Amino acid sequence: MLRYRSALWVGFGICLLGLAVVRTVPAEAPKSSAVSLKIMNWEETQEIVKKHKGKIVVMDVWSTSCDPCMKEFPNLVKLHKANGKDVACISVSADYAGSKNKPPEYYKERVLKFLQEQGAGFDNILLNVPSDELFEKIELASIPAVYVYGRDGKLVKRFDSESAESLKAEEEAFTYADVNKVVQDLLKGKKK
């Protein structure tokens, strides 16, 4: 009988220890399945913008090889979380450089991993157009670049490092504070 009671107490102790461990384990990270990545061209990204007519659209063109892009990207996620019902966020990766032995699919795992780490649960695109061709086509000197579209689907403002309007003496060309100001003005109904 003594052995039986001792075994019960040991079992009870193990259960309590188990409960203590469960309570101290941090909560699981959000499931990465909520983040997806589609490979498409620039024209198809513009179709996604059109599908969000009635909302303000913020489209961030970035790359995992661009340090300023990576630094600012979490701000796109914050913008989405703060205004998701009125603002549609789209991330557009320009990682594909055009090398035949490194097609867009080559970059997909790296880009998707970054997006999952950021919790980017919105439209995510990896462009299938070489970055140099894209930049020439859309007259963009370099990334990062952020496009803000009004509720009517028309471009309101493009933020990029070369835009004369966005350049500030001895500062970065733009930050998400600048983007957020335009978005907040649009949300309030102010015209830009």
N, C-alpha and C positions, 0 to 999 in steps of 0.2 A: 504494500500500500504506500509506503514511503517513497519507493521508486516512482510509482505512478504520480504522486503529488509533485515530486521533484520534476518529472518530465512535463507535467502540466505547467508548472511555474516557468520552466525553461521555454516551453512553447509560447506562453503568454509574453515573456520577455522578448522573444524574437519578434512576435507580432508588434509589440510596442516599438521596438527598434525599427522595424520595417516602416511603420507609420511615420516615425521621426524622419527617416531618410526620404520618404515620399514628400513630406512637407518641405524639406530643404532643397530638393531638386528644382532648379529653375524651370519656369514654364517653357514648353516647347516653342521653338521658332515657328512662325507662320508657315503653313504648307507652301512649298515652292510651286505647286501645281497651279496656284492662282496667277502666276506670272508666265506669260507665253511670249513667243517671238515668231514673227512671220517674216519671210524673205520676199521682198517685192521691190518695184522700181519707184522712182519719184512721182510719176503720174498716179500710181496707185495710192501713194500716201496722201495726195491731194483729194482723192476720192474719199478717203477716211475722214478728212477735214469736212468735206461736204456732208457726210453722213451725220455729223454732229451739229448741223445747222440748228440754230436756236440756243446753242451754248457758246460760250467763249472758248476758243481752242488755243492751247499753248503747245507748240511743237518744238521740241528741243533736238537739234542736230548735233551729234556728239560722236566720240570714238573712245575705245578703251586705251588707245595710244596717246590720248590728249589729256595731260594732267589738269589743265583748267576745266575741261569738260567733266572729268571725274570729281573734281572738287565741288562744282556747282550742281551736279546731278541730284544729290539728295534734296535740294531745294525744289526740284520739279515734283518729287514725291510728296514733300510737305505741302506744296501748292495744291496738289491733287487731293490730299487728305483733308485739307481745310475747306476746299471749295468744290469737291467732287460732283455735287448735284448741279452746279451751274457752270463748271469749267471742265472741259475734256482735255486731258493731257495725252500727248503722243510723244514717244521717244523714237528717234530715228538714228540708228547707228550707221556711221559711214566708215566702218572698219575695213570693208572690202577694198583692197588696193588695186585689184585688176589682174593679179598674177594668175596665170593659167593653172599652175600647180597648187594654188590656194584659192579655190572658188569661195563664194559667199558662205557655203556650208562649213568650210574650214573654220570660220570665225564664230559660228553659231554657239558652240558650247561655252566659249569664253565670254561672249556677250550675254548669253542667258544667265550664266553664273553671276555676273555682276548685277544684272537686273534683279535676280532672286535675292541677292544679298541686300539690295536696296529696298526690296518690297514694292517693286514697280508694277502694281496691279492695274495697269491701264494698257492702251494700245502700244505695242513695242514692235518696231520694224527694223530689220537689218537690210540695208539697201543692196540690191544685186547689180548696181551700177558702180564701176570703179570710182573711187572718191575724187580723183582728179577730173574725170569727165563730169561728174555731178557738179563740182564746184564751178567749173567753167559754164556749164549749162544754166545754173541758177545765179551766176555772177556773185559767187561767194569766195572771198580771198582765203578764209580759213574758218575752222570751227574753234570754239563752240559758237553756235548761232541759235537764236530762239525766235520763232515766228509766233506772233499773237494775232489771232483772227477774231473778228467781231461775231456777234450772234447771226449776222447775215452771211457769214462764210467768207467775207472779204478780209484781206490782209490789212491789219491796222498798223502794225509796227514790226520791223525786223531788227533784232539786236544782234550785232556781230562786232568783231574787233576792228573792222575797217569803216564802219558807218560813221560819217562825220558828225551825226547828231549824238552818237553815244560816246564819242571820245572825250575824256576828261584829262586835264593836265596831271601827269605823274600818277595816274590811277589805272586800274584795270578798265578795259573798254566798257564793260557792263557787269552787273551782278544781278542776282534774282531779286534784289531789293528794287531795282529799276523795273524788272518784269512785273513784279507784284504790284507796283504803283499803277502801271498801265491796266493790269487786270482789275484791280480794285476800282479804278475810275470807270472802266467798262461795266463792272457790276453795279455801280451807282448810277449808270445811265449817262455818264459824261462821254461826249464825243472826243475822239483824238484827232 
